């Protein structure tokens, strides 16, 4: 699954799943743009690791909810590397974890707004270039909570469910241009975002998982890399849970 001569933008690429995706892309030959908002040190650490292993990468600050900001990232990518083949829409959007009875509309709609605007802005920016190339791979990072409800996660799960539908419409509209759009939906992953959970809590969830553990970022990155590759050239509009069997399609 070589990605030689491909160029990838990974939003939220400095940590967790984004970091793992950036590293596996570079390992397989892609040139990588590591997008970040605030974690500049982490982003450049990813770039340094890629370069130390013989790859090419840059880090670029951009808020994926702001069209002007992300357009500058896209313009810089084309100026630096000449094309854009892959977009991984992975940037984390904060949300309020509450039951519906305690949830305000403002808190609920904030997550919906941020999640969908990020997908809209980033897709809007890269598809004209992919259209010209007649080639592109877009991978949206969702969550199993979009289909499998869990307490206190109504804002997050509903927003991710909407993202799943958005991806299908992009797949349908841009398929004739050689652009694929697919969803990767992890369950619990061992990242900075889950650092507040105790190891005992993680183990309990792992015990309910057929594969006997929670995911590592590299488990998710491997699926992302497959969908970005030519091996997945006839795969579009799909939803892939990466949950170790905790949810099954």
C-alpha positions in Angstrom: 0.0 0.0 0.0 2.6 2.5 -1.2 1.7 6.2 -1.0 4.8 7.3 -3.0 4.4 10.7 -4.6 1.1 11.4 -2.7 0.5 14.5 -0.6 -1.6 14.3 2.5 -3.1 16.9 4.8 -3.9 15.6 8.3 -6.0 18.0 10.4 -5.3 17.6 14.1 -2.1 15.9 13.0 0.0 16.7 16.0 -1.4 14.2 18.5 -3.3 10.9 18.9 -4.9 9.4 15.7 -3.7 12.4 13.6 -0.1 11.9 14.7 -0.2 8.2 14.0 -1.8 8.8 10.5 0.9 11.4 9.7 3.7 9.0 10.6 2.2 6.0 8.7 1.6 8.2 5.6 5.2 9.3 5.6 6.5 5.8 6.2 4.7 4.7 3.1 6.1 7.5 1.0 3.6 10.4 1.2 4.5 14.0 1.8 2.6 15.2 4.9 1.1 18.5 6.1 0.6 18.3 9.8 -2.1 20.7 10.7 -2.5 22.0 14.2 -4.3 24.9 16.1 -2.4 25.3 19.3 0.0 22.3 19.7 2.9 23.8 17.8 5.6 21.9 19.7 3.8 18.6 19.2 3.3 19.3 15.5 7.0 20.1 14.8 7.9 17.0 16.8 5.9 14.9 14.3 7.6 16.7 11.4 11.1 16.1 13.0 10.3 12.4 13.4 9.2 12.1 9.8 12.3 13.9 8.6 14.6 11.8 10.8 13.2 8.8 9.0 13.8 10.3 5.5 10.4 11.7 4.8 9.1 15.1 3.9 6.6 17.1 6.0 5.7 20.6 7.2 3.6 21.8 10.1 1.0 24.5 9.5 -1.4 26.3 11.9 -5.0 26.7 10.8 -8.4 26.6 12.4 -10.4 24.1 10.3 -13.6 26.0 11.0 -12.3 29.2 9.4 -12.3 29.2 5.6 -9.6 31.9 5.2 -7.3 30.1 7.6 -7.6 26.7 6.0 -7.4 28.1 2.5 -4.0 29.5 3.3 -3.0 25.9 4.5 -4.2 24.5 1.2 -2.4 27.2 -0.9 0.8 26.5 1.0 0.5 22.8 0.5 0.2 23.2 -3.3 3.0 25.8 -3.4 5.3 23.4 -1.4 4.3 20.0 -2.8 2.5 20.7 -6.0 -0.8 18.8 -5.3 -3.2 17.4 -2.7 -4.1 13.7 -2.8 -5.4 13.0 0.7 -7.4 14.8 3.3 -7.8 13.3 6.8 -10.5 15.3 8.6 -9.5 14.5 12.1 -9.4 17.8 14.1 -11.0 17.4 17.5 -14.0 19.5 18.4 -14.8 20.0 22.1 -18.2 19.2 23.4 -20.3 19.2 26.5 -20.9 15.8 28.1 -24.3 15.8 29.8 -27.6 13.9 29.6 -30.2 15.4 27.3 -32.3 16.6 30.3 -29.4 18.9 31.4 -28.2 19.9 27.9 -28.9 23.4 26.6 -29.5 24.1 23.0 -26.4 26.3 22.9 -24.1 23.5 24.1 -25.7 21.0 21.8 -25.7 23.1 18.7 -22.1 24.3 19.3 -20.8 20.7 18.8 -23.0 20.3 15.7 -21.8 23.6 14.3 -18.1 23.0 14.9 -18.1 19.4 13.7 -20.0 20.0 10.4 -18.3 23.3 9.7 -14.9 21.7 10.0 -15.9 19.0 7.5 -17.5 21.6 5.2 -14.6 24.0 5.2 -11.9 21.5 4.7 -13.8 19.6 2.0 -14.7 22.8 0.2 -11.0 23.8 0.1 -9.5 20.6 -1.3 -12.2 19.3 -3.7 -11.5 21.9 -6.5 -7.8 20.7 -6.5 -8.8 17.0 -6.4 -11.3 17.7 -9.2 -8.6 19.1 -11.4 -6.4 16.1 -10.7 -9.3 13.6 -11.2 -8.0 11.9 -8.0 -8.5 12.3 -4.3 -9.0 10.5 -1.0 -11.0 12.1 1.8 -11.2 10.2 5.1 -13.5 11.6 7.9 -12.7 10.5 11.5 -16.0 9.9 13.2 -16.9 7.9 16.3 -18.8 4.7 17.0 -20.9 6.9 19.2 -22.6 8.2 16.1 -24.4 4.8 15.9 -24.0 3.3 19.3 -25.4 5.8 22.0 -23.7 6.1 25.3 -24.7 8.1 28.4 -23.8 11.9 28.3 -22.6 11.7 24.7 -25.7 13.0 22.9 -24.0 16.1 21.5 -20.9 14.3 20.4 -22.8 11.3 19.0 -25.4 13.3 17.1 -22.7 15.5 15.5 -20.7 12.4 14.4 -23.9 10.8 13.0 -24.4 13.9 10.9 -20.8 13.8 9.8 -21.3 10.2 8.6 -24.2 11.3 6.4 -22.2 14.3 5.1 -19.5 11.9 3.9 -22.0 9.9 1.9 -23.2 13.0 0.1 -19.6 13.9 -0.7 -18.9 10.4 -2.0 -21.9 10.5 -4.2 -21.2 14.0 -5.7 -17.5 13.7 -6.4 -17.2 10.0 -7.4 -17.2 10.8 -11.1 -14.1 13.0 -10.5 -12.1 10.0 -9.0 -12.6 11.3 -5.4 -13.5 8.9 -2.7 -14.9 9.8 0.7 -15.1 7.4 3.6 -15.7 7.4 7.3 -13.5 5.7 10.0 -15.3 5.4 13.3 -13.1 4.5 16.2 -14.3 3.4 19.6 -12.2 4.2 22.7 -8.6 5.0 21.7 -5.7 5.4 24.0 -4.8 9.1 23.3 -4.3 12.3 25.1 -8.1 12.9 24.9 -8.7 9.8 27.0 -5.9 10.4 29.5 -8.4 11.4 32.1 -9.8 7.8 32.3 -8.2 5.4 34.7 -6.5 2.3 33.4 -9.2 0.3 35.3 -11.9 2.0 33.3 -10.1 1.3 30.0 -9.6 -2.3 31.0 -13.3 -2.7 31.7 -14.2 -1.5 28.2 -11.4 -3.7 26.8 -12.8 -6.7 28.6 -16.1 -6.3 26.7 -14.3 -6.0 23.4 -13.9 -9.2 21.4 -10.2 -8.4 20.7 -9.7 -7.9 24.4 -8.3 -4.3 24.6 -9.0 -0.7 23.6 -7.5 0.7 20.4 -4.1 2.3 20.0 -3.8 5.2 17.6 -1.8 3.0 15.2 -4.8 0.6 14.9 -6.9 3.5 13.5 -4.1 4.9 11.4 -3.7 1.6 9.6 -7.3 1.7 8.4 -6.9 5.4 7.4 -3.8 4.5 5.3 -5.7 1.7 3.5 -8.5 4.0 2.6 -6.0 6.6 1.3 -4.2 4.0 -0.9 -4.9 2.7 -4.4 -5.9 -0.6 -2.9 -9.1 1.2 -1.8 -9.7 2.9 -5.2 -13.2 1.3 -5.6 -14.2 2.0 -2.0 -16.3 5.1 -1.3 -19.2 6.1 0.9 -18.3 3.5 3.5 -18.4 3.5 7.3 -15.7 1.5 9.0 -15.9 0.9 12.8 -12.5 0.5 14.4 -13.7 -0.9 17.7 -12.1 -4.3 18.0 -15.5 -5.8 17.5 -17.3 -3.9 20.2 -19.6 -2.6 17.4 -20.2 -4.7 14.3 -21.7 -3.8 10.9 
